[in-house]
């Protein structure tokens, strides 16, 4: 097993589960499809339990513990085989890995189940980098790209490090640094609904910083952030639009040809 920091990584498995996230299911299906494509190209069989829903993060962050517990419990029972559960969202992966055990801390049986489940949770870029050990071939033309990572995903899952390492395998991609990279985009789940003016100002700060880099696009491993920034850009009349990291990697690495 590979060990990075405090996390031990298993060998590449033959089968995995995909937790698609509710945002990908409803708004960004291409990100889910490209996640499956990336994994299948590496010889991994992907299983998608059809009854999966939300990870419970909106209820959790809004202070509704009983609703959070009900949602989390329904997800725990959908992934019975001991396969890794791949999540193409750092914030959702962080919820399932770090917070599920806390939710069930008062019930020994469920706590044990939640801890075992949490150990199987992998954010997509983390899994590609440390478990699959993917090696990408860049099939695209030279491009300048900005990276946005969810603030929760940075803290809990280090997605900024994993994403940078994957993008670093693409010699034609220059990752542009911007001054607001570590800051929240203003989405924050229900925060954007409860505080729309503050949320909008934060999103505008973020897109201004991205545009100042001269980047042709930006990539994010979280669809919530990506949708928030894309809609902000559209409202401003800007042509710049972002992509989910899975879609960007799939397209840049030439689809079926993009491996070595």
Secondary structure, 3 states (H helix, E strand, C coil): CEEECCEEECCCCCEEEEECCHHHHHCCHHHHHHHHHHHHHCCCEEECCCCCCCCCHHHHHCCCHHHHHHHHHHHHCCCCCCCEEEECCHHHHHHHHHHHHHHCCCCHHHHHHHHHHHHCEEEHHHHHHHHHCCCCCCCCCCEEEEEECCHHHHHHHCHHHHHHHHHCCCCCEEEECCCCCCCCCCCCCCHHHHCHHHHHHHHHHHHHHHHHCCCCEEEECCHHHHHHHHHHHHHHCCCCCEEEHHHHHHHHCCHHHCCC
